[in-house]
């Protein structure tokens, strides 16, 4: 696996959150529009349109959740095969918990160091992946 592949979980999670946000917006719109009274001269059924949009979004969310679970299982399998505990921690913090490189550096750096090198975890991961 390379860093691009390791980042897939992050982007799938972003997509999933965006879809869930859209679904929430449609639910709010539906609550205000679906009163059964005529509004304006537009033809078409607003209720049916919203129901179809909602159904489509729910189906997309289910597919994206399945993709997220599959990718997370793949990631966990990769992590469990990493023999170096420091690299294992770096990968988990960055690509499963979505922490920043700086936060990871702070977490893995001994407490007695004043200066935290935020590039150290990234460089350690790069060296590990290049060896594989």
C-alpha positions as CSV (number, residue, x, y, z in Angstrom):
1,X,0.0,0.0,0.0
2,X,1.1,3.5,-0.6
3,X,0.0,6.8,1.0
4,X,-2.5,7.5,-1.7
5,X,-4.2,4.1,-1.1
6,X,-4.0,4.6,2.7
7,X,-5.9,7.9,2.3
8,X,-8.9,6.2,0.6
9,X,-10.7,5.7,4.0
10,X,-10.5,9.5,4.7
11,X,-12.0,10.4,1.4
12,X,-14.8,7.8,1.6
13,X,-15.6,9.1,5.0
14,X,-15.8,12.7,3.6
15,X,-18.1,11.5,0.9
16,X,-20.3,9.7,3.4
17,X,-20.6,12.8,5.6
18,X,-21.5,14.9,2.6
19,X,-24.3,12.5,1.6
20,X,-25.6,12.4,5.1
21,X,-25.6,16.2,5.2
22,X,-27.6,16.3,1.9
23,X,-30.1,13.8,3.4
24,X,-30.5,16.0,6.4
25,X,-31.1,19.0,4.2
26,X,-33.8,17.2,2.3
27,X,-35.5,16.1,5.5
28,X,-35.6,19.8,6.7
29,X,-36.9,20.9,3.3
30,X,-39.5,18.2,3.3
31,X,-40.8,19.2,6.7
32,X,-41.5,22.7,5.5
33,X,-42.8,22.0,2.0
34,X,-44.9,18.9,2.5
35,X,-48.1,20.6,3.9
36,X,-50.4,19.4,1.1
37,X,-51.4,22.9,0.1
38,X,-50.8,24.3,-3.4
39,X,-47.9,26.7,-3.6
40,X,-47.5,28.6,-6.9
41,X,-48.2,27.4,-10.4
42,X,-45.4,24.8,-10.8
43,X,-46.5,21.5,-12.1
44,X,-45.3,18.3,-10.6
45,X,-45.5,16.7,-7.3
46,X,-43.1,18.1,-4.8
47,X,-43.7,15.3,-2.3
48,X,-42.9,12.6,-4.9
49,X,-39.8,14.5,-6.0
50,X,-38.5,14.8,-2.5
51,X,-39.3,11.2,-1.7
52,X,-37.4,10.1,-4.8
53,X,-34.4,12.3,-4.0
54,X,-34.4,11.0,-0.4
55,X,-34.6,7.4,-1.6
56,X,-31.7,7.9,-4.0
57,X,-29.6,9.5,-1.3
58,X,-30.3,6.7,1.2
59,X,-29.2,4.1,-1.5
60,X,-26.0,6.1,-2.1
61,X,-25.3,6.3,1.6
62,X,-25.8,2.5,2.0
63,X,-23.4,1.8,-0.9
64,X,-20.8,4.3,0.6
65,X,-21.1,2.7,4.0
66,X,-20.4,-0.7,2.5
67,X,-17.4,0.8,0.7
68,X,-16.2,2.4,3.9
69,X,-16.5,-0.9,5.8
70,X,-14.7,-2.8,3.1
71,X,-11.9,-0.2,3.0
72,X,-11.6,-0.2,6.8
73,X,-11.3,-4.0,6.9
74,X,-8.6,-3.8,4.2
75,X,-6.8,-1.1,6.2
76,X,-7.0,-3.1,9.4
77,X,-5.5,-6.1,7.6
78,X,-2.7,-3.9,6.4
79,X,-2.1,-2.5,9.8
80,X,-2.1,-5.9,11.5
81,X,0.7,-7.0,9.1
82,X,3.0,-4.1,10.0
83,X,5.8,-5.5,12.2
84,X,7.0,-2.1,13.5
85,X,4.8,-0.9,16.4
86,X,5.7,2.8,15.8
87,X,4.7,2.6,12.1
88,X,1.6,0.7,13.1
89,X,0.6,3.5,15.5
90,X,1.4,6.2,12.9
91,X,-0.8,4.5,10.3
92,X,-3.7,4.0,12.7
93,X,-3.6,7.6,14.0
94,X,-3.3,9.1,10.5
95,X,-5.4,6.9,8.3
96,X,-8.0,5.4,10.7
97,X,-8.4,8.2,13.2
98,X,-7.7,11.0,10.7
99,X,-5.2,12.9,13.0
100,X,-2.9,15.6,11.6
101,X,0.8,14.9,11.2
102,X,1.5,17.4,13.9
103,X,-0.8,15.7,16.4
104,X,0.8,12.4,15.5
105,X,4.3,13.8,16.1
106,X,3.2,15.2,19.5
107,X,1.8,11.8,20.4
108,X,4.8,9.7,19.4
109,X,7.5,12.1,20.6
110,X,8.9,11.5,24.1
111,X,7.6,14.1,26.6
112,X,11.1,15.5,27.3
113,X,11.5,16.9,23.8
114,X,10.6,20.5,23.5
115,X,10.6,20.7,19.7
116,X,8.2,18.4,17.9
117,X,9.2,17.6,14.3
118,X,5.9,17.2,12.6
119,X,7.5,15.7,9.5
120,X,9.1,12.8,11.5
121,X,6.0,10.5,11.4
122,X,5.5,11.1,7.7
123,X,9.2,10.5,7.0
124,X,9.2,7.3,9.1
125,X,6.2,6.0,7.2
126,X,7.7,6.9,3.8
127,X,10.9,5.0,4.7
128,X,8.9,2.0,5.8
129,X,6.7,1.9,2.7
130,X,9.8,2.3,0.4
131,X,11.3,-0.8,2.0
132,X,8.2,-2.9,1.3
